[in-house]
Amino acid sequence: MAIISWVDEQKIRVEELKGFAGGDVRVAVSMLRLDKIHPIISGNKWFKLKHHVASAIAAQKSTLLSFGGAYSNHLIATAAAAHSIGLSSVAIVRGLQASSSLNSVLKQCQAYGMQLHFVSREAYAQKEASDFLQGLQKQYPDAYIIPEGGANNDGQRGAASIAQYIPSYYTHIALSIGTGTTFIGLRNVLPICQFLFGFAPMKGGIYLQNSIASALLPEQNHQWSVTDRFHFGGFGKKTMEMDAFISDFALQYNILLDRVYTAKMMMGIETLIHEDTFEKGSKILCIHTGGLTGN
Ligand SMILES: *Cc1c(COP(=O)(O)O)cnc(C)c1O
């Protein structure tokens, strides 16, 4: 899409991870570098936003409004996208907090001109209720409202276009999951012979299995699984083991992994390879979804 030409999809590429998992020769591991498209906008966030942005422009709205927690990559991506095309942006942020003590993610959102609107956790829980949304639309009449994480049909459709960068040669595709929107979009269009492996970075993330299963096209509801084994203490948590893994990976491949999503996925893949989960000859493509602002 030409609207945001500076999000450079041309930079996306596949890189081999030679020697990964102790150089196990039974499998080949590569990485799809969606993180290359932009320094701030997470790779998958851009794909999920692109149809929303186009719809906002078509509806002649001047503002993008969306929802997220205080560490949301989606909010940063929304703020940066709006800023780049001359739209305003508003964030409905989960949890009341003093605007004097913003974290770096929210500061960055503000730097892109995003207006931060803090709501209590109870109010935030209403984010999909029509009363609440109507109230917001009244308050921000010029806003195009995008659900949290871009998580709807438009978001899935945008994420599905990541598939054009996935060579058919790969037998397994690994992806980290937050809302599951990217996962659903991809599973719905990937050839059924490619297995999609989802890594949930939060405790109890296995609940995502149900929402994913119900959103998939029946004929595409095969050849996928979700694990929450590799949450390392929960969403946003980090361990010394993880920090060591991130620095080793950066040294070996010159690729920086984000702490919240992709580092956990790669640690999981390594463990699964050691556990002999993949049949001999498997070709695994791990999607680097970006998210480095969280580091
Ligand atoms: C948001 C995000 C995800 C999860 O995407 P969903 O579509 O919400 O499942 C994965 N990786 C990174 C880096 C992200 O920022």
The ligand as an ORCA input file, in Angstrom:
! r2SCAN-3c Opt
* xyz 0 1
  C       1.517     -7.965     19.067
  C       2.636     -8.860     18.825
  C       2.435    -10.243     18.623
  C       1.095    -10.896     18.725
  O       0.222    -10.577     17.657
  P      -1.320    -10.960     17.725
  O      -1.833    -10.718     16.353
  O      -1.973    -10.054     18.722
  O      -1.457    -12.370     18.156
  C       3.549    -11.017     18.360
  N       4.791    -10.480     18.309
  C       5.004     -9.158     18.495
  C       6.401     -8.653     18.444
  C       3.949     -8.306     18.765
  O       4.193     -6.995     18.975
*
